[in-house]
Amino acid sequence: MTQLFAALALLLSVLFCSAGHAATTLKDGDIIFHTSRSAQSVAVQRATGSRYSHMGIVLFQGGKPYVFEAVSTVRYTPLAQWTARGNGGHYVVKRLRDADKLLTPAAVARLRARTSDFAGRPYDLTFEWSDQRIYCSELVWKLYQRALGIRIGELQKIREFNLTDPAVRAKMRERYGDKVPMDEPVISPVAMFESPLLMTVETR
């Protein structure tokens, strides 16, 4: 009986510690990825060779984690709602390797200030590099570059992606017709996901 109580006490301790850890794992400025269930997700995955097709940046409000993201419009979404939209609820969180030095309170404040540049902007279905409309990876890339001077991931041109896949070709025809802007600069989720500037801090 004593051993049973000891085992139960240990289990409860682990559970409480894990819960506390989960609650404090995320930090302002973390970058979060998942596989979207949107209509364009398969085309994005096949064009870029990536499992992950959507992303955003974590910023806390009132002590609670939100994801600042580009969907129908650029907005803050509660973390639980954001992760629930992903395929199977799976997501990966990445963070700057030198976050302790780079993401100071002043740096986070600059990131927050820059969100006003994009909040409310419509989603960019044609992945243009202007600020008039914004897609998910473009939002996070521009926030980091403009607020902190950090370029996470290398820009590519549309012509550099896999445009021969049938799902990609169908989506391209839908969006562009016969006038595909092959030299338009694009930042893909996978380019940011694989950036050596980032490290994985959580996978669920």
C-alpha positions as MATLAB code, in Angstrom:
seq = 'MTQLFAALALLLSVLFCSAGHAATTLKDGDIIFHTSRSAQSVAVQRATGSRYSHMGIVLFQGGKPYVFEAVSTVRYTPLAQWTARGNGGHYVVKRLRDADKLLTPAAVARLRARTSDFAGRPYDLTFEWSDQRIYCSELVWKLYQRALGIRIGELQKIREFNLTDPAVRAKMRERYGDKVPMDEPVISPVAMFESPLLMTVETR';
ca = [
       0.000    0.000    0.000;
       2.842    2.368    0.855;
       4.448    1.670   -2.513;
       1.104    2.363   -4.242;
       0.745    5.740   -2.545;
       4.339    6.568   -3.416;
       3.732    5.694   -7.053;
       0.563    7.791   -7.156;
       2.350   10.719   -5.547;
       5.129   10.467   -8.123;
       2.628   10.319  -10.980;
       0.751   13.373   -9.720;
       4.015   15.231   -9.302;
       5.012   14.488  -12.880;
       1.593   15.515  -14.183;
       1.589   18.801  -12.310;
       5.142   19.584  -13.362;
       4.322   18.764  -16.972;
       1.244   20.958  -16.887;
       3.215   23.824  -15.445;
       5.945   23.318  -18.023;
       3.445   23.310  -20.877;
       1.947   26.544  -19.597;
       5.297   28.310  -19.548;
       7.016   26.774  -22.590;
       6.005   29.391  -25.133;
       7.547   32.833  -25.244;
       6.843   36.059  -27.080;
       8.350   35.895  -30.553;
       8.169   32.118  -30.939;
       7.258   30.946  -34.433;
       4.635   28.237  -34.712;
       3.884   25.916  -37.640;
       1.131   23.465  -38.492;
      -0.471   21.715  -41.460;
      -3.480   23.731  -42.514;
      -6.725   22.128  -43.592;
      -7.395   24.997  -46.005;
      -8.146   24.462  -49.689;
      -4.658   25.543  -50.749;
      -2.687   23.534  -48.186;
      -1.908   20.539  -50.413;
      -0.676   22.803  -53.210;
       1.590   24.698  -50.790;
       2.967   21.442  -49.372;
       3.718   19.959  -52.775;
       5.120   23.165  -54.271;
       7.503   23.667  -51.349;
       8.175   20.060  -50.314;
       7.064   20.798  -46.770;
       4.763   19.070  -44.306;
       3.830   22.455  -42.846;
       1.703   24.912  -44.807;
       0.749   27.570  -42.257;
       2.544   29.547  -39.570;
       2.341   32.548  -37.266;
       4.141   34.322  -34.447;
       3.319   33.847  -30.761;
       2.620   36.994  -28.765;
       1.049   37.076  -25.326;
      -1.930   39.256  -24.433;
      -3.184   39.475  -20.880;
      -0.840   36.647  -19.923;
      -2.342   34.289  -22.516;
      -0.677   33.077  -25.750;
      -2.052   34.231  -29.074;
      -0.885   33.592  -32.617;
      -0.592   36.663  -34.827;
      -1.331   35.240  -38.259;
      -2.492   35.944  -41.784;
      -5.703   34.081  -42.566;
      -8.722   35.755  -44.178;
      -7.280   38.868  -42.552;
      -4.221   39.458  -40.387;
      -5.292   38.994  -36.774;
      -4.577   37.648  -33.312;
      -5.981   34.146  -32.723;
      -6.015   32.399  -29.315;
      -3.400   29.624  -29.307;
      -5.892   26.829  -28.548;
      -8.107   27.925  -31.433;
      -5.111   28.174  -33.760;
      -3.744   24.717  -32.936;
      -7.211   23.151  -33.235;
      -7.366   24.297  -36.861;
      -4.241   22.335  -37.739;
      -4.349   18.791  -39.064;
      -4.613   16.463  -36.070;
      -3.912   19.335  -33.691;
      -0.192   18.831  -34.398;
       2.158   21.810  -34.330;
       5.830   22.707  -33.992;
       7.232   25.740  -32.180;
      10.588   27.242  -33.123;
      12.625   30.006  -31.502;
      15.670   32.083  -32.342;
      18.800   30.282  -31.166;
      20.012   33.474  -29.495;
      16.571   34.414  -28.196;
      17.848   35.211  -24.691;
      20.061   37.921  -26.187;
      17.949   39.018  -29.135;
      14.393   38.892  -27.815;
      14.813   41.380  -25.009;
      11.717   43.177  -23.655;
      12.595   46.121  -25.911;
      12.884   43.821  -28.942;
       9.539   42.169  -28.184;
       8.020   45.635  -27.843;
       9.286   46.463  -31.338;
       7.730   43.257  -32.700;
       4.417   44.173  -31.093;
       4.584   47.711  -32.460;
       5.146   46.416  -35.975;
       2.015   44.249  -35.856;
      -0.005   47.440  -36.381;
       1.558   47.710  -39.858;
      -0.284   44.559  -40.918;
      -3.297   44.034  -38.628;
      -6.506   43.826  -40.607;
      -4.812   43.404  -43.989;
      -6.499   40.865  -46.289;
      -4.891   37.521  -47.053;
      -2.774   37.445  -50.204;
      -3.998   34.656  -52.473;
      -1.408   35.434  -55.158;
       1.644   35.668  -52.862;
       2.801   39.123  -53.895;
       5.596   40.888  -52.010;
       3.737   44.145  -51.435;
       2.159   45.042  -48.076;
      -1.317   45.531  -49.510;
      -2.177   41.883  -48.899;
      -0.224   39.481  -46.710;
       0.258   35.696  -46.552;
       1.352   33.780  -43.465;
       5.106   33.367  -43.880;
       5.438   36.840  -45.395;
       3.875   38.298  -42.244;
       6.317   36.628  -39.853;
       9.335   37.277  -42.085;
       8.542   40.974  -42.441;
       7.850   41.408  -38.727;
      11.255   40.028  -37.793;
      13.090   41.831  -40.579;
      11.527   45.227  -39.946;
      11.421   45.137  -36.157;
      14.764   43.447  -35.482;
      16.664   43.389  -38.774;
      16.628   39.570  -38.772;
      15.966   37.676  -42.013;
      14.645   34.220  -41.157;
      14.855   32.106  -44.302;
      15.905   32.996  -47.818;
      13.552   34.512  -50.370;
      12.909   32.503  -53.528;
      11.178   33.176  -56.820;
       7.976   31.421  -57.792;
       9.789   29.663  -60.628;
      12.012   27.868  -58.079;
       9.163   25.857  -56.572;
       7.714   22.580  -57.833;
       5.153   23.866  -60.306;
       4.661   20.583  -62.178;
       2.554   18.827  -59.539;
      -1.108   18.593  -60.695;
      -2.465   20.129  -57.466;
      -0.025   23.011  -57.779;
      -0.790   23.572  -61.443;
      -4.540   23.611  -60.763;
      -4.147   26.161  -57.977;
      -1.843   28.302  -60.137;
      -4.393   28.367  -62.971;
      -7.097   29.319  -60.483;
      -5.067   32.187  -59.042;
      -3.091   33.475  -62.031;
      -4.617   32.129  -65.213;
      -1.901   32.184  -67.888;
       0.050   35.056  -66.305;
       2.166   33.526  -63.559;
       4.652   36.062  -62.093;
       7.579   33.642  -62.172;
      10.070   36.153  -60.763;
       7.932   37.310  -57.830;
       9.908   36.984  -54.562;
       8.339   34.570  -52.077;
       9.181   33.384  -48.569;
       7.816   29.897  -47.914;
       6.987   28.320  -44.551;
       9.614   25.628  -45.153;
      12.349   28.199  -45.798;
      11.669   29.640  -42.360;
      11.146   26.238  -40.726;
      14.561   25.054  -41.912;
      16.411   28.290  -41.131;
      19.582   27.680  -39.072;
      18.643   30.746  -37.041;
      15.863   28.749  -35.404;
      15.703   25.810  -33.020;
      12.744   23.592  -32.180;
      11.445   24.120  -28.647;
       8.150   22.210  -28.747;
       6.434   19.572  -30.865;
       2.930   18.312  -30.235;
];
